[in-house]
Amino acid sequence: RRSAQNALYHITQCLLRLIAPVLSFTAEEAWKLFQPEDETIFIHTYYRLPEVPRGERLIEKWRALRETRSEVQKFLEPLRAAGQIGSSLQAEVTIATDGDKLRLLQSLDDELRFVFITSQALVTDAKSAADAPIRAMPSPHPKCERCWHWRADVGADPDQPGICGRCVQNLYGSGEPRRFA
């Protein structure tokens, strides 16, 4: 939530300053709501986005993740075409790799499934895997009525038989800890 608020703050700062020369009254009204302590938007220069620490490394990391996600999608398409899955959330993916890519994928831990938009994403060391580097299969687990992920813990809470443990924690507990995706 805080990350989204931060992004919206920077977007609003940027957009209001960009539209000010063209839509002066609209920009001024919005600025008074957004920055009530400032007299006018017209005393400000164009907004410069803050530098992200280790930005180049972060960009490279997400470029590699997007490439891997594209590879995973290629393995999901035959399952979709065969009618074994409808959406990618119905699938479980296992990736066998090594080196930097192994460390990259392992750094996301359980959140890797959110990047791939699958119900489960496991990463194994390529040295221990004799199969293809990427395996995708339909999930054998039931579907959560709330998040639509296919998980083994659906119905684990007797008071909430149709939802998974993650959703129970988000609804009635302290919420799930998320760091990346």
N, C-alpha and C positions, 0 to 999 in steps of 0.2 A: 504494500500500500504506500509506504513512504517513498519508494523508488518511483512509483507512478506519479505521486504528488510532485516530486522533484522534477521529473520530466515535464509535467504540465506547466510548472512554474517557468522553466526555461523557454518552453514553446510560447507561452503567453507573452513573456518579456520580448521575445524575438518578433512575434507576429504584430503586436501592438505598435512597436517602433517601425516596422515595415509598412503598415497600412496608414500610419499617421499622415504622411504627405498627401495621400489620396483621399482617405476617409477621415478628415481631421476631426469632425465633431464626434463621430463614432469612436475613434481612438481615444479622444479626450474623455468621453463619458466612461469608457471601459477602464481607462487608466485611473480615474478617480475612485472606482470601485476596487481596483487591483492594488494601487499604491496611494491610499488616501493622504498620506503624509507629504507627498510631492505636490507641488503647485500645478505643474503641467507636464505633459509628455514631451513637449517641444523643446525642453531644455536638455534632453538626453540625446546622446549619440546612438548609433546603431549598436545593438546588443552583441557582445562577443561571448560565445559559449565558453564555459570554463574548460580548461585542459583536463583530460582524464589521466590520472597517474598510470603509467605503464600502458598507455593507450595503444601503442603499436602492437604490443604483445597481446593485448585483449582482442584487437581486431584480427590478428593472425589466428588466435585461438578459435574465435567464432567462425572465421572463414573455413578452417579445418573441420569444425563441427557441421557446418552447412554442407560441405562436400560429403562427409560421412552420412549425413541425413539423406542426401540424394542417392547415395549408394544403397542405403537401407530401403528407400522407396522403390528402387528397382527390384528388390527381392519381394516386396509386398504386392506388386502389381500382378504377378502370376497367381497369387492366392486370391486376389480380388477377381481376376478374370475367370478363375475356376469356381467362383462362388463360395469359397471356403471362408472368406471374411467379407464383411461389408465395408467397414471403415478400418483404418489402421489401428484404432483402439482395440479391435478384436484380436490383434496379433501380439505375439511375444517374439522378441528378437535376441539373438545371441551373436556377439561379434568376437571373433578371434583375431587378435593383432598383437603387435609387440612394439618395443621402443617408445618413441615419443607419442605415437598415436595411442598406445596402451595407457600411458600416464595421463594423457589428455582426457580420454574417455573415463578412466577411473576417477579423475578429479571431480567429475560431476556426480559420482556415486549413484544414488537412487533417482536423482533428478534427470538422468539421461533419458529416461522414458518420456519425459515432458518435451525434450528436444525432438525426439523421434515421433512423438505423438502415438506411442504404443502403450499397452498396458504393462509391459515389462521389458526391460532392456538390460541384458547381462553382458559383461565384458570378461573375456578369458584371455589368458596368455596363449599366443599362437603356438608356442612350443608344446603345450599340453593338448592342443586341439588337432585332431587328425582330419576333421571335416572341412567344409568350405569356410572361408573367412567370415561370411555372414549367413546365418540361418534364421529363417522366419517361419513361424507356424501359428496356426490358430490357437488362441488361448483355451484351455480346457475348463477354465474357471467361470463362475457366473458373473453376470454384468451388474454393476452397482447402479441402482436407480437414480442416484444423484449425480455422480461424476461420469458415468458411463464407462469407467474402466472395468476390465474383466479381471477380478482379483480373487485370490483364494480366501480372503477374510470377509467376503460378503456374507452377512448373516451371523457373524461371530458374536455380535451384541444381541442378546435375545430381545431387547426392547426395540431394536431397529433391524428387523430381519432382512430388509431389502438393500441396506447400504453397507459399504465397506468400512473397515476400521479407520482409514484415513478420513473419511467423511464424518464418522462419529467423533473423532478427535477435533475436527474443524468446527463441527456444530456444537458439541457439548463439552469439549475439553479446551485446552489452551491453544489449539491450532497446530498445524504441522510446521516444523521449521524448514524454510526454503532459503537457499542461498543464491541460486543461479537462474533457474528457469521457472 
